[in-house]
Amino acid sequence: MPRNEASRVTGEWDDGERRPGRRKAIRYGVPVAVAGVAAATIGLVPAFAGSGDPDLPEISAQDLIAKVAASDVQQLSGTVRTSTDLGLPELPGGMGAGALGSGQDKGGADPKDKLMELASGSHTLRVAADGPDRQRVSVIDKAAEYSLVRDGDKVWGYDSGSNTAFRATGPESDTAKKGDLPKGVGDVTPQELAEHVLDAAGDTTSVTVDGTAKIAGRDAYQLLVKPKQAGSTVGSVRIAVDADNGVPLRFTLTPKSGGAPALEAGFTSVDFAKPAAGTFAFDPPKGAKIIDGDRVSTQRHDDAAGTEAGDLPKGLPGGLPHGLDEARGGDDGGMDVIGHGWTAIAKIEGAGAAPGKAGQAGQDKEGATGQRAGVPAGDAAKFLDSMGEKVTGSFGSGHVFSTRLVNALMTDDGTVYVGAVDRQSLVKAANAEK
Amino acid sequence: MSRAETVEQAPDVRAPRPLWTLGLLRNELGMTFRRRRTLVLLAVLALVPVLVGIAVRVQTGDGGDRGGPAFISLVTNNGLFLVFTSLAATLPVFLPMALGVVAGDAIAGEAGAGTLRYLLVAPAGRTRLLLVKYTGTLVFCLVATLVVAASALVVGALLFGLGEVTLLSGTTVPLAEGLLRALAVAGVVALSLIGVAALGLFVSTLTGSGIAAMAMTVGVVITFQILNTLPQLHAVQPYLFPHYWLSFADLLRDPVYWDDIRRNLGLQAVYALVFGTAAWARFTTRDITA
């Protein structure tokens, strides 16, 4: 060992039999091996976990749907991972709900604003429920959290990012229906999503059982729902249903254009035991700004048609068919629904059709796409040209705004057609309405 | 072979080995923390909460805006949140930078000053010397984190007062539990740095120049931070060591959300193991000429 003076100094590895070069290689092999083992663990564990589809007795689609309907699980808590990829540009972290037009002055605690954030990107939610009128949903943000707690007729929202609490006494008007959480945030749990889709399943839909899966450590059947109507942009909806108690555990919506799911929500852990009693208790923290939700929601209803477009993203993750069906039943003056089932198209009259109004509707929509909010109305036309594609038909001309799932046609006179349908269907609908 | 064994066994006869290692460690710690450079680093770190606190205090507008470091809107209500804000503000840059200086200098600095071979004359073995150096940097991680936390606690208490703590979930807990959680947060932040510490130590074994090792360590940290913000690298980001750094905030939820904290600590452990063993492979097979 001519060069190896070091060994003589330390005397640590002076065994003389092995050659230093080989020893060196062996020693450098250790970190490589550690890295390799780590990489293999990361890479293979999910693969193994995924491969073990459980063997479950055959079940027909009807029986499975019945099982979902009959499921009377009242108590559960768990973690839900949602990811939404509607083809909208991702919202930069800081400018979530607050930056999206209408919500700004009211602080971040309004559930509707929060839902806008859920309409893009991935989110982790913690949910807990105990009976029909005690629920809690917490959206886990980076170093912040948004909680929505319902205990009887008290509804509280708390946004730690802005230290704002949102209060509503009694269920909000549009949520009273099912005794759910204030609409929207509650809508993103797999159960709600699945319910919306199965509600809408009729002659326009094919439903089959397609294999099994293991979700959050539980055995589940996979229900495959496909729209039969040609114009729909929805490729398929896959719902994993707990084989034991019929609770939907995962919901995946794939657009017809393929690729990653446009919408996915699934439990990463779930527990059907009764949640701790303190879970549903909420006292507004000292120093928090408190917003009275009842007053806010009445204000919102006075906002008329323009807001309705702003509310649209709410319908998207909430299950499109449902959102539209509900809109059909709604009494909001400016909104009609054309068609039914998966290809239903919402028509929103631009009341007055003033450029400012059209601009506002456009703005809200653009706000949702995260491009920019708060464009002066005068720039609206130019802005529309940059955002949407110009189309013409016997209805006149307008712009089509496309996402992976939803297309919207805004005519030059301010009427908006929106639906989970391809652009030809939108133009056809607009022509038919003329 | 025979010589190695006699050297290894000798301390057994004279004195218990663990004590000997402790002596080496005590020596190392004394040397690190008596250095003026280390003290200046710690002083700068202690200054960060002061600046953040004063800035929040001066700008009295209510916290509707969501800019700035995490929790900043909560600081005015409770000085304890200055601890979390300061840790969130120092963790991405200041703490790794200070650590990079200490870790990068650990071996390379000795080599540069020509004292490394004297250290190796002592019958401790290179592996043990490396372990002592690594332990020393880990102690520095903990001390630096605690300095930031303690300074923030004092500044926060003076400027904003302390009281019951509102957790991120909106639950209010007594101050004692809040302090306990703050201590846990400081612990997690210190543990978040063990990956960088190992990386710095590995870099330090590569070169004989202390400055080069520090610069490279800090450079790698900054590069990883930048990579972690590029949306195009989404697929790689969960494997970058700074990715889960802010997960310490999950300790402030009710109930505590452990998933990301576990991921963070696991990732740090992997980095520490990989670069620790790489440093060991390099240091035990390298020619020490200075």
Interface residues (C-beta under 8 A of the other chain):
Chain A: R3 N4 E5 A6 V9 T10 G11 E12 W13 D14 D15 G16 E17 P20 R23 K24 R27 Y28 G29 V30 P31 V34 A35 A38 I42 T79 E90 G94 M95 G96 G98 G107 G108 T124 R126 S138 I140 K142 A143 A144 E145 S147 V149 W156 Y158 S160 G161 S162 N163 T164 A165 T268 G278 F282 D283 P284 P285 K286 G287 A288 K289
Chain B: M1 R3 A4 V7 D62 G63 G64 R66 G67 A70 F71 S73 L74 T76 N77 N78 A88 R117 L120 V121 P123 G125 R126 T127 G163 E164 T166 L167 L168 S169 G170 T171 T172 P231 Y239 L246 A249 D250 R253 Y257 D259 V270 L273 V274 F275 G276 T277 A278 W280 A281 R282 T284 T285 R286 D287 I288 T289
